Amino acid sequence: MKPYKDFFKRAIDVVASGGALLMLSVPIAIVTAWLHFANKGAGAFFLQERPGKDGKIFKICKFKSMTDECDKDGKLLPDTQRLTKVGRFVRSTSIDELPQLWNVLKGDMSLIGPRPLLPRYLSWYTDREKHRHDVRPGITGWAQVHGRNLVGWDEKLEMDVWYVEHISFLTDCKIIFNTIKGVLMRDGVVADKTENYLDIERKSKTLC
């Protein structure tokens, strides 16, 4: 048994997420109201299914940064057109991640771990990459402080597995420090970056 990985890490998650939710309750309420009006009735929260530890599906909660506006045919407008000024600010400052503290408190996530990705990616991981699900996914992680959304999929997933193999209190402290530093400097953040989907990228490679 590894004391930190098997016990203390979860204990820290519960205490830290619970305390943070209490301390940030007023700012969270203000942002919720702000987004409710900015999103033109689309709501302030975004819920989506993601695979967690052992691939178990849960619903991740984030602040919603886009409207639900559609074109004349009823199809959602491109992300860049639906992303509001408020949403762009919330994304660039990582405020959109705050509701995930509830996921941490519930046990769906950890403060630190591989980011929870889309369920549709599950069949596209290599055997090694599947080990990213050996632990709870995190709000921030090793990959997020080493390039965030600017690194390619292969590199990002390899960093996720590296973290799973090297979990320690010291490693988590480094990630927390670099996360705070990255948020303050807005390092590696592209608020309206076009999504690059893992399954589409790997499927295109198999056809080449």
Secondary structure, DSSP 4 states (H G I P E B T S, - for coil): --HIIIIIHHHHHHHHHHHHHHHTHHHHHHHHHHHHHHTTTS-SEEEEEEE-GGG-EEEEEEE--B---B-TTSPBPPHHHHB-HHHHHHHHTTGGGTTHHHHHHHTS-EEESSPP--GGGGGGS-TTGGGGGGS--EEE-TTTTTTGGGS-HHHHHHHHHHHHHT--HHHHHHHHHHHHHHHHHTTT--TTPPP--HHHHHHHHHH-
